[in-house]
Amino acid sequence: MPFEQHKEKNYAKDPQSIYQAALKATEKLEGRIISSVPEAFRFTARFPKTILGQVLGERTPEQWQQDAYGQIDLWLRALGIRGPA
């Protein structure tokens, strides 16, 4: 199941410095540049399937379900929709 995320944002800084910062962030997150168009300040990167050192593929469906439930629960508590634990 591939996961793709596309975001476009506007920043007050010059495009070249934002592009360089994005490249550095990609490198720090162990991303791999797939394609790059420096003159258009665009690149495509792929990242390893890990979160906090845990490989995503190593989780069972039950672990994913429990994590999803926990995240929704925290979100509802933060919104005040659900009371404290």
N, C-alpha and C positions, 0 to 999 in steps of 0.2 A: 504494500500500500504506500505509494509515494506521497510525500508531503511537500507541497510547494507553497511558498509565501511570496507575494509580490507587494512591495510597498513603494510608494512615491511620496516624498515629503519636500517641502520648501524650507530652506534655511537662509539666514541672513548672511552667512559667510560665502566666500568665493567658492565656486564649484571645484576647483583644483584641490584646495585644502580639505574639503569634505570628502572628495574622492580618495585622497591619500589616507585620511583618517579611517575611512571604511576599509581600505586595503589592510591597514595595520590591525584593525579590529578583527578582520577575517583571519589574518595570520595568527593572532593571539588565540582565537577560538578554534585553531587547528583546521580552518577551512581550506579548501582547495579551489583555486580559481579555474573555472571551466572555460570561460571566454572573457575577453576584455576589449573594450573599445575606449581607450583613454581619451581620445579627442571628443567623445560624446559623454565622458565621465560615467560610463556604465560598465558593469561587470556582472558575471554570473558565478556563483560559488556554490560548492557542496560542502556540507559539514558532516562530521561523524555523528552517528546516532547515539549520542551519550548525553546524559543530564547528570551533573554532579558526580561524574565518574562511573555511572551505571549505564551499561549498554542497553538501549531501549528494547532491543530484540530479546533480551534475557528475561523480560517480565512475562508473567502468565496473564491470561485474560482476567483472572480474579484480582490480581494485583492492580491492573489498569482500572478495573471497576471500582475497587476500594479507593484508589487515588482520586479518581474522578468524583466519587461521592464526597471525599474529604475536601476537595477544592470547592465544590458547590456549597458545602456546609459552611466553610470559612467565608465564602462570598456572601451568603445569606446573613450570616452573623454580622459581617462588616456593614451591610446595608441596614441592619436593624430589623430585618424581616423575621429572623429566627433569634430566640433568646440565647443567653449565655449557656454554656455547657453545664 
